[in-house]
Amino acid sequence: MASPIKLAHFVLRTTRFTEMVSWWKDFLEAEARHENDFLAFLSYDDEHHRVAIAHMPHLAEPVRGTAGLEHVAFTFASLDDLFGQYERMAAKGVTPYWTINHGMTLSAYYRDPDGNQIETQYDSMTMEEADAFMAGPLFAANPIGIDVDFDALIARWKSGESAESITDYATAGK
């Protein structure tokens, strides 16, 4: 049996259609491949759409603390890109509610206008390194990660510190 070759897109339903479409376009620097009063198909790359948003004004408001999807994650190609996204959004008053070093990723978590959680991340390890890390004692002792201060990390990055040092799990949060 074959596995999928990629995760293509996800669809959000909302009562705040205009606000959500605007937020996601800005957050992902995406463009609408198709948009009307009911649906928006957004993409930031070569996929015809990565996020679709459906306007459903009859829905009840989302209830936190119920079962469902925890978050979606977007990987950035470099620390410059991840930190650039953080600074771009912070300049607009959109800040993450959580910044963390997971070991294999350095991540910032945001909420959209409906409260959906979005992780932005930079892969700080190769797949082989991540596999070994996740099978090792540091990850077993703390599979969530270590809270970090992105402003402090960005200052270190801009001063010339290496990506390996910025993302080092053993010294994260210190």
GIWO-V265183 format. One record per residue. N is the residue number from 1. SS is DSSP state (alpha for helix, beta for strand, coil for the rest). PHI is phi as a letter, one per 20 degrees, with the letter a starting at -180 (NA if undefined). OMEGA is omega in degrees with one decimal (* if undefined). Layout:
# GIWO-V265183
n:ss:phi:omega
N:SS:PHI:OMEGA
N:SS:PHI:OMEGA
This chain:
# GIWO-V265183
n:ss:phi:omega
1:coil:NA:-177.1
2:coil:e:173.3
3:coil:e:175.9
4:coil:f:179.0
5:coil:e:177.5
6:coil:a:169.1
7:coil:e:-171.0
8:coil:e:-176.3
9:coil:a:169.4
10:beta:c:-176.6
11:beta:c:176.6
12:beta:d:172.7
13:beta:d:-171.8
14:beta:b:169.6
15:coil:e:-178.3
16:coil:d:-170.4
17:alpha:g:-176.3
18:alpha:f:179.8
19:alpha:f:-179.4
20:alpha:f:179.7
21:alpha:f:179.2
22:alpha:f:-178.3
23:alpha:f:-177.3
24:alpha:f:175.7
25:alpha:g:-179.2
26:alpha:f:-175.2
27:alpha:f:-178.7
28:alpha:e:-171.6
29:coil:l:-176.0
30:coil:e:173.6
31:beta:c:176.8
32:beta:e:174.4
33:beta:e:171.8
34:beta:b:179.0
35:beta:b:171.5
36:coil:c:-177.3
37:coil:f:-176.2
38:coil:d:-174.4
39:beta:c:171.2
40:beta:c:176.7
41:beta:d:-172.6
42:beta:d:176.5
43:beta:b:176.3
44:coil:c:-176.7
45:coil:b:-175.3
46:coil:e:176.9
47:coil:e:-178.2
48:coil:f:167.6
49:coil:a:176.2
50:coil:d:179.9
51:beta:c:170.9
52:beta:d:179.2
53:beta:c:-178.2
54:beta:d:178.9
55:beta:e:179.8
56:coil:c:-172.8
57:coil:f:-178.1
58:coil:e:-176.2
59:coil:f:171.4
60:coil:f:177.8
61:coil:f:178.6
62:coil:f:179.9
63:coil:d:176.9
64:coil:f:177.9
65:coil:n:176.2
66:coil:d:-179.4
67:coil:f:177.9
68:coil:q:-179.8
69:coil:f:179.9
70:coil:f:178.8
71:coil:a:170.7
72:beta:d:-176.5
73:beta:c:176.6
74:beta:c:-179.0
75:beta:e:174.8
76:beta:e:-173.0
77:coil:f:-175.0
78:coil:b:172.6
79:alpha:f:176.3
80:alpha:g:-178.5
81:alpha:f:179.1
82:alpha:f:179.9
83:alpha:f:176.0
84:alpha:f:176.7
85:alpha:f:179.0
86:alpha:g:-178.4
87:alpha:f:179.4
88:alpha:f:-179.3
89:alpha:f:178.8
90:alpha:f:178.5
91:alpha:f:178.1
92:coil:e:-179.5
93:coil:n:178.8
94:coil:d:-178.3
95:coil:d:178.0
96:coil:f:175.2
97:coil:e:-178.1
98:beta:b:172.2
99:beta:c:-168.7
100:beta:b:170.0
101:beta:d:179.2
102:coil:e:-174.8
103:coil:n:179.1
104:coil:e:175.6
105:beta:c:166.4
106:beta:d:-167.0
107:beta:c:171.6
108:beta:c:-177.2
109:beta:d:-178.9
110:beta:c:171.1
111:beta:c:175.2
112:coil:e:-176.9
113:coil:g:176.8
114:coil:e:-179.0
115:coil:n:175.3
116:coil:f:-175.8
117:beta:e:-176.5
118:beta:c:176.0
119:beta:e:168.3
120:beta:d:-173.2
121:beta:b:171.2
122:beta:c:177.0
123:beta:f:-177.1
124:coil:e:178.5
125:coil:c:169.8
126:coil:f:178.1
127:alpha:f:179.8
128:alpha:f:177.7
129:alpha:f:179.3
130:alpha:f:177.5
131:alpha:g:-179.8
132:alpha:f:179.3
133:alpha:f:-177.5
134:alpha:f:176.8
135:coil:e:-173.7
136:coil:e:-174.3
137:alpha:f:179.7
138:alpha:f:179.8
139:alpha:f:179.3
140:alpha:f:-179.4
141:alpha:f:-177.7
142:coil:b:-177.2
143:coil:f:177.7
144:coil:e:179.5
145:coil:p:-174.0
146:beta:c:177.8
147:beta:f:179.0
148:coil:c:178.8
149:coil:d:-177.8
150:alpha:f:179.1
151:alpha:f:178.1
152:alpha:f:179.1
153:alpha:f:179.1
154:alpha:f:178.0
155:alpha:f:177.9
156:alpha:f:180.0
157:alpha:f:-178.9
158:alpha:f:177.6
159:coil:e:175.6
160:coil:o:178.5
161:coil:f:-175.5
162:coil:f:176.0
163:alpha:f:-180.0
164:alpha:f:179.2
165:alpha:f:-179.1
166:alpha:f:-174.5
167:coil:e:-177.4
168:coil:f:-177.3
169:coil:f:-176.2
170:coil:f:-179.4
171:coil:d:-178.4
172:coil:f:176.3
173:coil:m:-179.7
174:coil:d:*
